[in-house]
Amino acid sequence: MSADDFTSLISQVRQCTLCAEHLPLGPRPVFQLHETARILIASQAPGRRVHETGLPFNDPSGDRLRDWLNMSRDIFYDPHRIAILPMGLCFPGTGKSGDLPPRLECAPAWRSELLSHLKNIELTLLVGQYAQIYYLARQDGKPAATLTENVQSWRKFWPGIVPLPHPSPRNNLWLKRNPWFEEKVIPALRERVAVILNQTA
């Protein structure tokens, strides 16, 4: 497909109303894509603040994620380098213990078609359990691994995929209980990101 086809597709996605009746604040797809991107951030769904600003990870979760990646905001928000595509593109609403899961209609409707245009991705970051379930689903009928198990097994997916916990402040306890993540995974991740970005500088 041509660049014009991709531009047309993105326009269609931004106008999507597939889940409108289920979205408390209405549809506002939030994502960042360009065909030249080399790093893909597969997250879960925009939060309320991201919905309001229309900028992915424009919140404390984003601050922590950029710190994990040792990445400036300028680079993070450069779509020519970084693609950001949540499993659900719109804010799904808030439940008793945080934001609701991404709407199930979203990924089947758009994800494969959008990703088919990203031919240069060298690293995919699976941020949170919903992205990990989608990408790392078991094919043998056994239950999917937990988020902690996926992150502990990061070397198995290296260097093309890195499972990450969600960087939300709600996960402070998880980070405290799993110090190996910041001691072992983060330094390796930063080095991998730097190598890829140096190729596109």
C-alpha positions in Angstrom: 0.0 0.0 0.0 1.1 3.6 -0.6 1.7 6.3 1.8 -1.7 7.8 0.8 -3.4 4.6 1.7 -1.8 4.7 5.2 -2.8 8.3 5.6 -6.4 7.4 4.6 -6.4 4.5 7.1 -5.2 6.6 9.9 -7.9 9.1 9.1 -10.5 6.3 9.3 -9.2 5.1 12.6 -9.3 8.6 14.1 -12.9 8.9 13.2 -13.9 5.5 14.6 -17.1 5.3 16.6 -17.2 1.5 16.9 -17.5 1.5 20.7 -19.0 4.9 21.2 -22.0 3.7 23.2 -19.7 2.1 25.7 -17.3 5.0 26.2 -18.2 7.4 29.1 -16.3 10.3 27.5 -17.0 9.4 23.9 -14.6 8.2 21.3 -11.2 9.8 20.9 -8.6 7.4 19.5 -5.1 8.2 20.8 -2.1 6.7 19.0 1.1 7.7 17.2 2.2 6.0 14.0 4.6 6.5 11.1 5.9 4.0 8.6 9.5 4.7 9.5 9.2 3.9 13.2 11.6 1.3 14.6 10.2 1.0 18.1 6.6 0.0 18.9 5.0 0.6 22.2 2.0 -1.7 22.6 0.2 -0.4 25.6 -3.3 -1.0 27.0 -5.6 2.0 26.6 -5.5 5.8 27.2 -6.3 7.0 30.7 -8.5 10.0 31.4 -5.7 12.6 31.2 -4.5 11.2 27.9 -8.0 11.3 26.6 -8.3 15.0 27.5 -4.9 16.0 25.9 -4.9 13.5 23.0 -1.2 12.8 23.7 -0.2 9.2 24.5 1.4 8.6 27.9 1.1 12.3 28.8 0.8 11.4 32.5 2.9 10.0 35.4 2.9 6.6 33.7 4.5 8.2 30.7 7.1 9.9 32.8 8.2 6.6 34.3 8.1 4.8 30.9 10.4 7.5 29.4 12.7 7.1 32.4 12.8 3.3 31.9 13.8 3.9 28.2 16.1 6.8 29.1 14.3 8.7 26.4 13.5 12.4 26.1 9.9 13.6 25.4 11.1 15.0 22.0 12.3 11.5 20.9 9.3 9.7 22.5 6.8 11.9 20.6 8.6 11.6 17.3 6.4 9.3 15.3 9.2 8.7 12.8 11.0 6.8 15.5 8.5 5.7 18.1 5.1 4.1 17.3 2.5 4.0 20.1 -0.5 1.8 19.5 -2.6 0.8 22.5 -4.7 -2.4 22.5 -7.7 -0.1 22.9 -7.4 3.3 21.3 -10.0 5.1 23.4 -10.4 5.7 27.2 -12.6 2.8 28.3 -13.8 4.4 31.6 -12.9 3.8 35.2 -13.8 0.8 37.4 -13.4 0.1 41.2 -9.7 -0.5 41.0 -8.6 1.7 38.1 -9.3 2.1 34.5 -11.4 -0.6 32.8 -9.7 -3.0 30.3 -9.4 -2.0 26.7 -12.5 -2.5 24.6 -12.4 -5.9 22.9 -13.8 -4.6 19.6 -10.8 -2.3 19.0 -7.8 -4.6 18.2 -9.6 -6.9 15.8 -11.0 -3.9 13.9 -7.8 -2.0 13.4 -4.6 -3.4 14.8 -3.4 -5.9 12.2 -4.1 -3.4 9.3 -2.3 -0.6 11.1 0.7 -2.8 12.0 1.0 -4.1 8.4 2.3 -0.7 7.4 5.1 -0.7 10.1 7.8 -2.6 8.2 10.8 -1.3 10.2 9.9 -2.3 13.7 12.9 -3.8 15.5 11.6 -3.7 19.1 8.1 -4.1 20.5 7.5 -3.2 24.1 4.5 -5.0 25.6 3.4 -2.7 28.3 1.0 -4.3 30.7 -1.0 -7.6 30.8 -3.4 -6.9 27.9 -0.7 -6.4 25.3 1.1 -9.4 26.7 -2.0 -11.6 26.4 -2.5 -10.5 22.8 1.1 -11.0 21.7 2.2 -13.9 23.9 -1.0 -16.0 23.9 -0.4 -19.7 24.5 -1.2 -22.0 21.6 -1.2 -25.3 23.5 -4.4 -24.8 25.5 -2.6 -24.0 28.7 -3.3 -20.8 30.7 -1.4 -17.8 29.6 1.6 -16.8 31.8 1.1 -14.0 34.4 2.6 -10.6 33.8 5.3 -11.3 36.3 6.2 -14.6 34.6 6.4 -12.9 31.3 8.6 -10.1 32.5 10.9 -12.6 34.3 11.2 -14.5 31.0 12.2 -11.4 29.1 15.4 -13.0 27.7 13.2 -15.6 25.9 11.7 -12.9 23.8 14.8 -10.8 23.4 15.8 -8.8 21.3 12.6 -8.2 19.3 10.1 -8.1 22.2 10.3 -6.9 25.8 7.4 -7.5 28.2 7.1 -4.7 30.7 4.9 -4.1 33.7 2.6 -1.1 33.4 4.5 2.0 34.5 1.5 3.4 36.4 2.1 4.6 40.0 -0.5 1.8 40.9 2.4 -0.6 40.3 4.8 0.9 42.8 4.2 -2.2 45.1 5.0 -4.6 42.2 8.3 -2.7 41.5 9.2 -2.8 45.2 8.6 -6.5 45.4 10.5 -7.2 42.1 13.7 -5.2 42.4 15.3 -7.5 39.7 13.3 -5.7 37.1 15.0 -2.3 37.5 18.3 -4.0 38.3 18.5 -6.3 35.2 15.8 -5.6 32.7 16.0 -1.8 32.5 19.8 -1.5 31.8 19.5 -4.0 29.0 16.4 -2.3 27.6 18.1 1.1 27.7 21.1 -0.2 25.8 18.8 -1.9 23.2 16.8 1.3 22.7 19.9 3.4 22.4 21.3 1.2 19.7 18.1 1.4 17.6 17.8 5.2 18.0 21.4 5.7 17.0 20.6 4.0 13.7 17.9 6.6 13.0 19.6 9.7 14.4 
